[in-house]
Each structure stands twice: as structure tokens, then as C-alpha cells.
Amino acid sequence: MSISKYRLAPPIDNDETDLLYQPSISILFSPRPRLTVLNNVETSTNKALLDKKQKIGETVPFISTTRWWLVLPYLFLVTLVLASDPLLMNDLIVHRYKRRYGLDTSSNAQGQVCRQPTTTPMPNIYWQFPPYNRQPPQGRSDYNMVQRDAARFNMKMSLITLIPALVTFILLGSNCDFIGRRPLLVLPLFGKVISYSLMLVIVSRDLSDAWILATQAIEEVFGSIGLVMLSTFAYITDCTHGSIRTRAFLLTEGLMVLTRVISMLAVGIWLRFYLYTTPFSVCLALSVIALLYALFVLPESVESV
């Protein structure tokens, strides 16, 4: 019986052979670890992406603790004050100029001059020229001068208050995401409290028009009505999302319209039976109540503040 002997061939160091045998070895001996590693990497990557998307899309801070309707009592009080303020100021200015020109400002004859006809009747004969050289009544002429001086005063007040209001609105409005919403809700009320306190002194002491201009300028330094509206709607945006935000905006707009109507009716009644001390006192009280509510009841809606 013949026995054949075989010599083992030396190992071949070849990159192509290693590449040929490497997949088979990995498939035969380590399929599960490779798949497990790939699955773990893919799972961790997807989780990181989901966490990143969640952090990027997370724009609703304090939804569980802060409620958007907490700003509605503040908005109701502030709108009552802001809607009545222009009517009170315009009537006060007209009243001061009517008294300056010696017109009767009693309740019975307050609108008598205004109701007088301002045009002459058309003559029956067409070729007859109207009497243009006829002088207007003295009362009507004085009332026209009152309207002219009141319009000039309103123009001066608009120019004086424009720059402070614009600067305050730009500085605070552009930084409301960093300083929060509550400073924008509180600062205009400080201006209102100071303004109405000074207006009560001006009305009681019968000070000059320069004091009224200075008071309005000081008030606008603390922020105007635009700053209040910006901070209010930003507060509602922070606390709502989706369809809830739409309903919140609709309810807020309806409340503002109703409050403006109530304020105009109340100012008409006040000016008919009272002078300016009572309306300014009521507006001052409403401003103080709204300020206390914003300081001690209304929470902050921005998480980073």
C-alpha cells in the first residue's frame, strides 16, 4: 500500500486573496456583530436627528404652566385707557382754546356756534352775485380760530412724541425675545401713571400748553400703544400653538373691539356731566390696577428669561 505525502504550500501574502476571502470569513463567522453595530449606529444617528429636530422646532415655552388668557384682563384695562386717551386730550385742548377766545362753554350753548350754517343760501336770481364781502359772525370766526389752534397744537404734540415713541419701540421691540414680554407690558403703564398724575395737576392748576407737551413726551419715552399691542400678541404666540392660537387671536380682537366701544361711550358720558378731573382720575386708577396685575399676577412667557 502506497502512501502519498503532500507538502503544505506556504501562505500567500496577496491583497487580492485577502479581499476574496475576507467577505466569506466575515459572513461565516461574524454576521451578527456587524449587523448589530450597523443597527446601533443607525439608531443612535436617527435619535440624534430627532432630538435635534425637536430642539429646533421647540418654540412654545411654558405651555403647561402659562396660560394665554392671563393677558386678557391686562389687555381689557389697558385698552380702556388707551381708547379714551385721544378723546380726552382732544376735548381738553378744544375746551382750553374756546375759553381762551371767550366762547361760551356751558352745556347748553357748547355746540351752538358749531351748528350755525357755514354757507350762504343760493340766491333766487342767478345773475345776482352772492355777498362775499359780508363778514362772518364773530362767534363763528372765533370757533374757526379755535379749530385752527387746536389742529396746530395736535400737530406739535405728534411731532414731539414721534421720536421718543419710535426709539423706544425699536429698542424694546427688537429685544423682546431676550428681555421677555413683561417689561414691554409694564413700562407703558409706568408712563401712563406718570402722565395722568401730571395731567391732573395741569387741569387743577390750569398750567400752560407747554406742560401738556412735556407730559406727553415723557409718556412716550416709556412706550406707546404699538409696544403694548406687540407685547400682547407676542405673549399669546408664546403660550399657544396650532388652532388654539387662531382662536386666541380671534377672541383677543373681539375683546379689543368691545372695549373700545365701551370706552368711547363712557368718555361721552363723562364729558357731558363732569369736567376732566373725574375722567383722568378714573384712567389713573385703571392704569394702577393694570400695572399691579402685570407686576404680581401675569407670569413671564419666555423660557430663557
KEVO-519047 format. One record per residue (C-alpha): residue in three letters; x, y, z. Coordinates in steps of 0.2 Angstrom, whole numbers, padded with zeros to 4 digits, always signed. Each point is the difference from the previous one (the first is absolute). Layout:
REM residues N
alaXYZ
...
END
This chain:
REM residues 305
met+0000+0000+0000
ser+0007+0016-0006
ile-0001+0016+0011
ser+0001+0017-0009
lys+0006+0014+0010
tyr-0005+0018-0004
arg+0010+0016+0004
leu-0010+0014+0007
ala+0002+0015-0011
pro+0007+0016+0009
pro-0013+0014+0003
ile-0002+0012-0014
asp+0001+0018+0005
asn-0011+0008-0013
asp-0012+0014+0002
glu-0012-0007-0013
thr-0001-0017+0009
asp-0003+0009+0017
leu-0014+0010-0009
leu-0008-0016-0007
tyr+0000-0009+0016
gln-0004+0014+0012
pro-0018+0001-0005
ser-0003-0019+0002
ile+0009+0000+0017
ser-0010+0015+0006
ile-0017-0008-0006
leu+0004-0017+0007
phe+0007+0005+0017
ser-0007+0018+0004
pro-0016+0004-0008
arg-0009+0005+0015
pro+0012+0012+0008
arg+0002+0010-0016
leu-0019+0002-0002
thr-0001+0004+0019
val+0013+0014-0002
leu-0009+0007-0015
asn-0017+0000+0008
asn+0007+0008+0016
val+0009+0014-0011
glu-0016+0003-0010
thr-0011+0000+0016
ser+0011+0012+0009
thr+0001+0011-0016
asn-0019+0001-0002
lys-0002+0004+0018
ala+0013+0014-0001
leu-0010+0007-0015
leu-0016-0001+0009
asp+0006+0008+0015
lys+0008+0014-0011
lys-0017+0002-0009
gln-0009+0001+0016
lys+0011+0013+0007
ile-0001+0011-0016
gly-0019-0002-0001
glu-0002+0004+0019
thr-0007+0018-0001
val-0014-0002+0013
pro+0007+0003+0017
phe-0010-0002+0016
ile-0015-0006-0008
ser-0005-0012+0015
thr+0002+0014+0013
thr-0004+0017-0009
arg-0017+0002-0007
trp-0003+0013-0014
trp-0016+0006+0007
leu+0009+0008+0015
val+0004+0015-0011
leu-0018+0003-0004
pro-0004+0010+0017
tyr+0016+0010-0003
leu-0005+0004-0018
phe-0018+0005+0005
leu+0006+0013+0013
val+0013+0007-0012
thr-0011+0001-0015
leu-0013+0010+0011
val+0014+0012+0004
leu+0007+0001-0017
ala-0016+0002-0010
ser-0006+0014+0011
asp+0016+0010+0001
pro-0001+0008-0018
leu-0018+0006+0003
leu+0004+0007+0017
met+0015+0009-0006
asn-0008+0007-0016
asp-0015+0006+0010
leu+0011+0008+0013
ile+0010+0010-0013
val-0016+0006-0008
his-0007+0005+0016
arg+0016+0010+0005
tyr+0000+0010-0016
lys-0019+0003+0000
arg+0002+0008+0018
arg+0015+0009-0007
tyr-0010+0009-0013
gly-0014+0003+0011
leu-0013-0012-0007
asp-0014-0006+0011
thr+0004-0018+0005
ser-0015-0004+0010
ser-0010-0016-0003
asn-0014+0009-0008
ala+0009+0011-0012
gln+0016-0011-0003
gly-0005-0005-0017
gln-0010+0015-0005
val+0013+0008-0010
cys+0005-0016-0009
arg-0018-0003-0006
gln-0001+0017-0009
pro+0000-0001-0019
thr+0017+0002-0008
thr-0007+0004-0017
thr-0011+0014-0007
pro-0016-0006-0008
met-0001+0000-0019
pro-0009+0016-0007
asn-0015-0002-0010
ile+0006+0011-0014
tyr+0015-0008-0009
trp+0008+0016-0006
gln+0000+0007+0018
phe+0017-0002+0008
pro+0001-0007+0017
pro+0006+0012+0014
tyr+0018-0005+0002
asn+0005+0016+0008
arg-0012-0004+0015
gln+0010-0004+0015
pro-0003-0016+0010
pro-0008+0000+0017
gln+0012+0003+0014
gly-0004-0016+0009
arg+0003-0010-0016
ser+0016+0008-0003
asp+0007-0003+0017
tyr-0006-0018-0001
asn+0010-0002-0016
met+0015+0007+0009
val-0002-0012+0014
gln+0000-0015-0013
arg+0015+0007-0008
asp+0010+0002+0016
ala-0005-0017+0006
ala+0006-0008-0016
arg+0016+0009+0002
phe+0002-0006+0017
asn-0004-0018-0005
met+0013+0001-0013
lys+0013+0007+0012
met-0004-0014+0012
ser+0002-0014-0014
leu+0017+0007-0005
ile+0006+0001+0018
thr-0006-0018+0005
leu+0005-0008-0017
ile+0019-0002+0004
pro-0001-0007+0018
ala-0013-0012-0005
leu+0010-0006-0015
val+0016-0002+0009
thr-0008-0010+0014
phe-0010-0011-0012
ile+0015-0004-0010
leu+0012-0004+0015
leu-0013-0010+0011
gly-0009-0008-0014
ser+0015-0007-0008
asn+0007-0007+0016
cys-0016-0007+0007
asp+0006-0018-0003
phe+0014+0003+0012
ile-0007+0012+0013
gly-0017-0009+0001
arg-0018+0006-0003
arg-0004+0007+0017
pro+0012+0015-0001
leu-0009+0005-0016
leu-0017-0002+0009
val+0006+0009+0016
leu+0009+0015-0007
pro-0014+0009-0009
leu-0011-0001+0016
phe+0014+0009+0009
gly-0001+0014-0013
lys-0019+0000+0001
val+0000+0002+0019
ile+0012+0014-0001
ser-0009+0009-0014
tyr-0017-0001+0008
ser+0007+0006+0017
leu+0008+0015-0009
met-0016+0003-0010
leu-0010+0002+0016
val+0012+0013+0006
ile-0001+0009-0017
val-0019+0000+0000
ser-0002+0005+0019
arg+0014+0014-0002
asp-0005+0005-0017
leu+0018+0000-0006
ser+0006+0004-0018
asp+0000-0010-0015
ala+0019-0003+0001
trp-0003-0011+0015
ile-0012-0011-0010
leu+0013-0002-0013
ala+0013-0005+0013
thr-0012-0012+0008
gln-0004-0009-0016
ala+0019-0001-0005
ile+0004-0008+0017
glu-0014-0013-0003
glu+0006-0005-0017
val+0018-0003+0007
phe-0008-0015+0010
gly-0008-0007-0016
ser-0015+0003-0010
ile-0016-0010-0005
gly+0010-0009-0014
leu+0012-0008+0013
val-0015-0006+0011
met-0008-0008-0015
leu+0016-0008-0005
ser+0004-0007+0017
thr-0018-0007+0002
phe-0001-0009-0016
ala+0018-0007+0003
tyr-0006-0006+0017
ile-0014-0009-0008
thr+0011-0008-0014
asp+0012-0006+0014
cys-0014-0009+0009
thr-0010-0008-0015
his+0003-0010-0015
gly-0011-0007-0015
ser-0018+0003+0000
ile+0000+0006+0018
arg+0010+0015-0005
thr-0013+0005-0014
arg-0014-0001+0013
ala+0010+0010+0012
phe+0004+0014-0012
leu-0019+0001-0005
leu-0005+0001+0018
thr+0013+0014+0003
glu-0006+0010-0015
gly-0018-0001+0005
leu+0004+0005+0018
met+0010+0015-0006
val-0015+0006-0012
leu-0012-0002+0015
thr+0011+0010+0012
arg+0002+0014-0012
val-0018+0002-0002
ile-0003+0000+0019
ser+0014+0013+0002
met-0007+0012-0013
leu-0017-0001+0008
ala+0007+0003+0017
val+0010+0015-0006
gly-0015+0008-0007
ile-0010-0002+0016
trp+0014+0006+0010
leu+0003+0016-0010
arg-0018+0004+0000
phe-0003+0000+0019
tyr+0018+0002+0007
leu+0015+0010-0005
tyr+0017-0008-0002
thr+0005-0004+0018
thr-0011-0015+0001
pro+0005-0008-0017
phe+0018+0002+0004
ser-0002-0006+0017
val-0009-0016-0006
cys+0014-0003-0014
leu+0013+0002+0014
ala-0009-0013+0011
leu-0001-0012-0015
ser+0018+0002-0004
val+0005-0004+0018
ile-0010-0015+0000
ala+0007-0006-0017
leu+0017+0003+0006
leu-0002-0010+0016
tyr-0008-0014-0009
ala+0015+0000-0013
leu+0013+0000+0015
phe-0007-0013+0012
val-0013-0011-0010
leu+0006-0001-0018
pro+0014-0013-0002
glu+0014+0001-0013
ser-0002-0010-0016
val+0018-0001-0006
glu+0009-0015+0007
ser+0018+0008-0002
val-0004+0015+0011
END
